[in-house]
């Protein structure tokens, strides 16, 4: 993933070719990642959160399901 320029953060319009975007929301920065980037190698990704593995899956109906 590539970084978004800090000037783009302030305007709330930051984006890159990799599908990552950031915006200011009540003083908090929110990063947006395109699902196309997440699922470019398959229909399921594993997310390690504090030692616990979660699976984010793309269904046949193009919906997202998160399982622990």
MODELLER restraints for C-alpha pairs under 7 A, 6 or more apart:
rsr = mdl.restraints
at = mdl.atoms
rsr.add(forms.Gaussian(group=physical.xy_distance, feature=features.Distance(at['CA:1:A'], at['CA:18:A']), mean=6.36, stdev=0.5))
rsr.add(forms.Gaussian(group=physical.xy_distance, feature=features.Distance(at['CA:4:A'], at['CA:14:A']), mean=5.92, stdev=0.5))
rsr.add(forms.Gaussian(group=physical.xy_distance, feature=features.Distance(at['CA:4:A'], at['CA:15:A']), mean=6.33, stdev=0.5))
rsr.add(forms.Gaussian(group=physical.xy_distance, feature=features.Distance(at['CA:4:A'], at['CA:16:A']), mean=6.70, stdev=0.5))
rsr.add(forms.Gaussian(group=physical.xy_distance, feature=features.Distance(at['CA:4:A'], at['CA:21:A']), mean=6.97, stdev=0.5))
rsr.add(forms.Gaussian(group=physical.xy_distance, feature=features.Distance(at['CA:8:A'], at['CA:14:A']), mean=4.30, stdev=0.5))
rsr.add(forms.Gaussian(group=physical.xy_distance, feature=features.Distance(at['CA:9:A'], at['CA:22:A']), mean=5.85, stdev=0.5))
rsr.add(forms.Gaussian(group=physical.xy_distance, feature=features.Distance(at['CA:9:A'], at['CA:23:A']), mean=5.37, stdev=0.5))
rsr.add(forms.Gaussian(group=physical.xy_distance, feature=features.Distance(at['CA:9:A'], at['CA:24:A']), mean=6.24, stdev=0.5))
rsr.add(forms.Gaussian(group=physical.xy_distance, feature=features.Distance(at['CA:10:A'], at['CA:24:A']), mean=6.47, stdev=0.5))
rsr.add(forms.Gaussian(group=physical.xy_distance, feature=features.Distance(at['CA:12:A'], at['CA:22:A']), mean=6.51, stdev=0.5))
rsr.add(forms.Gaussian(group=physical.xy_distance, feature=features.Distance(at['CA:12:A'], at['CA:23:A']), mean=3.98, stdev=0.5))
rsr.add(forms.Gaussian(group=physical.xy_distance, feature=features.Distance(at['CA:12:A'], at['CA:24:A']), mean=5.52, stdev=0.5))
rsr.add(forms.Gaussian(group=physical.xy_distance, feature=features.Distance(at['CA:13:A'], at['CA:22:A']), mean=6.94, stdev=0.5))
rsr.add(forms.Gaussian(group=physical.xy_distance, feature=features.Distance(at['CA:13:A'], at['CA:23:A']), mean=6.28, stdev=0.5))
rsr.add(forms.Gaussian(group=physical.xy_distance, feature=features.Distance(at['CA:14:A'], at['CA:21:A']), mean=5.09, stdev=0.5))
rsr.add(forms.Gaussian(group=physical.xy_distance, feature=features.Distance(at['CA:14:A'], at['CA:22:A']), mean=5.24, stdev=0.5))
rsr.add(forms.Gaussian(group=physical.xy_distance, feature=features.Distance(at['CA:14:A'], at['CA:23:A']), mean=6.62, stdev=0.5))
rsr.add(forms.Gaussian(group=physical.xy_distance, feature=features.Distance(at['CA:15:A'], at['CA:21:A']), mean=4.12, stdev=0.5))
rsr.add(forms.Gaussian(group=physical.xy_distance, feature=features.Distance(at['CA:15:A'], at['CA:22:A']), mean=6.73, stdev=0.5))
rsr.add(forms.Gaussian(group=physical.xy_distance, feature=features.Distance(at['CA:18:A'], at['CA:37:A']), mean=6.84, stdev=0.5))
rsr.add(forms.Gaussian(group=physical.xy_distance, feature=features.Distance(at['CA:19:A'], at['CA:33:A']), mean=5.67, stdev=0.5))
rsr.add(forms.Gaussian(group=physical.xy_distance, feature=features.Distance(at['CA:19:A'], at['CA:34:A']), mean=4.86, stdev=0.5))
rsr.add(forms.Gaussian(group=physical.xy_distance, feature=features.Distance(at['CA:19:A'], at['CA:37:A']), mean=6.72, stdev=0.5))
rsr.add(forms.Gaussian(group=physical.xy_distance, feature=features.Distance(at['CA:20:A'], at['CA:31:A']), mean=6.81, stdev=0.5))
rsr.add(forms.Gaussian(group=physical.xy_distance, feature=features.Distance(at['CA:20:A'], at['CA:32:A']), mean=5.33, stdev=0.5))
rsr.add(forms.Gaussian(group=physical.xy_distance, feature=features.Distance(at['CA:20:A'], at['CA:33:A']), mean=4.52, stdev=0.5))
rsr.add(forms.Gaussian(group=physical.xy_distance, feature=features.Distance(at['CA:20:A'], at['CA:34:A']), mean=6.34, stdev=0.5))
rsr.add(forms.Gaussian(group=physical.xy_distance, feature=features.Distance(at['CA:21:A'], at['CA:31:A']), mean=5.58, stdev=0.5))
rsr.add(forms.Gaussian(group=physical.xy_distance, feature=features.Distance(at['CA:21:A'], at['CA:32:A']), mean=4.73, stdev=0.5))
rsr.add(forms.Gaussian(group=physical.xy_distance, feature=features.Distance(at['CA:21:A'], at['CA:33:A']), mean=6.53, stdev=0.5))
rsr.add(forms.Gaussian(group=physical.xy_distance, feature=features.Distance(at['CA:22:A'], at['CA:29:A']), mean=6.50, stdev=0.5))
rsr.add(forms.Gaussian(group=physical.xy_distance, feature=features.Distance(at['CA:22:A'], at['CA:30:A']), mean=5.37, stdev=0.5))
rsr.add(forms.Gaussian(group=physical.xy_distance, feature=features.Distance(at['CA:22:A'], at['CA:31:A']), mean=4.39, stdev=0.5))
rsr.add(forms.Gaussian(group=physical.xy_distance, feature=features.Distance(at['CA:22:A'], at['CA:32:A']), mean=5.88, stdev=0.5))
rsr.add(forms.Gaussian(group=physical.xy_distance, feature=features.Distance(at['CA:23:A'], at['CA:29:A']), mean=5.71, stdev=0.5))
rsr.add(forms.Gaussian(group=physical.xy_distance, feature=features.Distance(at['CA:23:A'], at['CA:30:A']), mean=5.49, stdev=0.5))
rsr.add(forms.Gaussian(group=physical.xy_distance, feature=features.Distance(at['CA:23:A'], at['CA:31:A']), mean=6.87, stdev=0.5))
rsr.add(forms.Gaussian(group=physical.xy_distance, feature=features.Distance(at['CA:24:A'], at['CA:30:A']), mean=6.48, stdev=0.5))
rsr.add(forms.Gaussian(group=physical.xy_distance, feature=features.Distance(at['CA:39:A'], at['CA:45:A']), mean=6.96, stdev=0.5))
rsr.add(forms.Gaussian(group=physical.xy_distance, feature=features.Distance(at['CA:43:A'], at['CA:57:A']), mean=5.86, stdev=0.5))
rsr.add(forms.Gaussian(group=physical.xy_distance, feature=features.Distance(at['CA:43:A'], at['CA:58:A']), mean=5.20, stdev=0.5))
rsr.add(forms.Gaussian(group=physical.xy_distance, feature=features.Distance(at['CA:44:A'], at['CA:55:A']), mean=6.69, stdev=0.5))
rsr.add(forms.Gaussian(group=physical.xy_distance, feature=features.Distance(at['CA:44:A'], at['CA:56:A']), mean=5.65, stdev=0.5))
rsr.add(forms.Gaussian(group=physical.xy_distance, feature=features.Distance(at['CA:44:A'], at['CA:57:A']), mean=4.36, stdev=0.5))
rsr.add(forms.Gaussian(group=physical.xy_distance, feature=features.Distance(at['CA:44:A'], at['CA:58:A']), mean=6.26, stdev=0.5))
rsr.add(forms.Gaussian(group=physical.xy_distance, feature=features.Distance(at['CA:45:A'], at['CA:55:A']), mean=5.74, stdev=0.5))
rsr.add(forms.Gaussian(group=physical.xy_distance, feature=features.Distance(at['CA:45:A'], at['CA:56:A']), mean=5.32, stdev=0.5))
rsr.add(forms.Gaussian(group=physical.xy_distance, feature=features.Distance(at['CA:45:A'], at['CA:57:A']), mean=6.57, stdev=0.5))
rsr.add(forms.Gaussian(group=physical.xy_distance, feature=features.Distance(at['CA:46:A'], at['CA:53:A']), mean=6.36, stdev=0.5))
rsr.add(forms.Gaussian(group=physical.xy_distance, feature=features.Distance(at['CA:46:A'], at['CA:54:A']), mean=5.58, stdev=0.5))
rsr.add(forms.Gaussian(group=physical.xy_distance, feature=features.Distance(at['CA:46:A'], at['CA:55:A']), mean=4.58, stdev=0.5))
rsr.add(forms.Gaussian(group=physical.xy_distance, feature=features.Distance(at['CA:46:A'], at['CA:56:A']), mean=6.32, stdev=0.5))
rsr.add(forms.Gaussian(group=physical.xy_distance, feature=features.Distance(at['CA:47:A'], at['CA:53:A']), mean=5.59, stdev=0.5))
rsr.add(forms.Gaussian(group=physical.xy_distance, feature=features.Distance(at['CA:47:A'], at['CA:54:A']), mean=4.99, stdev=0.5))
rsr.add(forms.Gaussian(group=physical.xy_distance, feature=features.Distance(at['CA:47:A'], at['CA:55:A']), mean=6.17, stdev=0.5))
rsr.add(forms.Gaussian(group=physical.xy_distance, feature=features.Distance(at['CA:48:A'], at['CA:54:A']), mean=6.35, stdev=0.5))
rsr.add(forms.Gaussian(group=physical.xy_distance, feature=features.Distance(at['CA:53:A'], at['CA:68:A']), mean=6.48, stdev=0.5))
rsr.add(forms.Gaussian(group=physical.xy_distance, feature=features.Distance(at['CA:54:A'], at['CA:66:A']), mean=6.77, stdev=0.5))
rsr.add(forms.Gaussian(group=physical.xy_distance, feature=features.Distance(at['CA:54:A'], at['CA:67:A']), mean=5.61, stdev=0.5))
rsr.add(forms.Gaussian(group=physical.xy_distance, feature=features.Distance(at['CA:54:A'], at['CA:68:A']), mean=4.51, stdev=0.5))
rsr.add(forms.Gaussian(group=physical.xy_distance, feature=features.Distance(at['CA:55:A'], at['CA:66:A']), mean=5.63, stdev=0.5))
rsr.add(forms.Gaussian(group=physical.xy_distance, feature=features.Distance(at['CA:55:A'], at['CA:67:A']), mean=5.23, stdev=0.5))
rsr.add(forms.Gaussian(group=physical.xy_distance, feature=features.Distance(at['CA:55:A'], at['CA:68:A']), mean=6.44, stdev=0.5))
rsr.add(forms.Gaussian(group=physical.xy_distance, feature=features.Distance(at['CA:56:A'], at['CA:64:A']), mean=6.72, stdev=0.5))
rsr.add(forms.Gaussian(group=physical.xy_distance, feature=features.Distance(at['CA:56:A'], at['CA:65:A']), mean=5.66, stdev=0.5))
rsr.add(forms.Gaussian(group=physical.xy_distance, feature=features.Distance(at['CA:56:A'], at['CA:66:A']), mean=4.49, stdev=0.5))
rsr.add(forms.Gaussian(group=physical.xy_distance, feature=features.Distance(at['CA:56:A'], at['CA:67:A']), mean=6.58, stdev=0.5))
rsr.add(forms.Gaussian(group=physical.xy_distance, feature=features.Distance(at['CA:57:A'], at['CA:64:A']), mean=5.67, stdev=0.5))
rsr.add(forms.Gaussian(group=physical.xy_distance, feature=features.Distance(at['CA:57:A'], at['CA:65:A']), mean=5.20, stdev=0.5))
rsr.add(forms.Gaussian(group=physical.xy_distance, feature=features.Distance(at['CA:57:A'], at['CA:66:A']), mean=6.44, stdev=0.5))
rsr.add(forms.Gaussian(group=physical.xy_distance, feature=features.Distance(at['CA:58:A'], at['CA:64:A']), mean=4.90, stdev=0.5))
rsr.add(forms.Gaussian(group=physical.xy_distance, feature=features.Distance(at['CA:58:A'], at['CA:65:A']), mean=6.61, stdev=0.5))
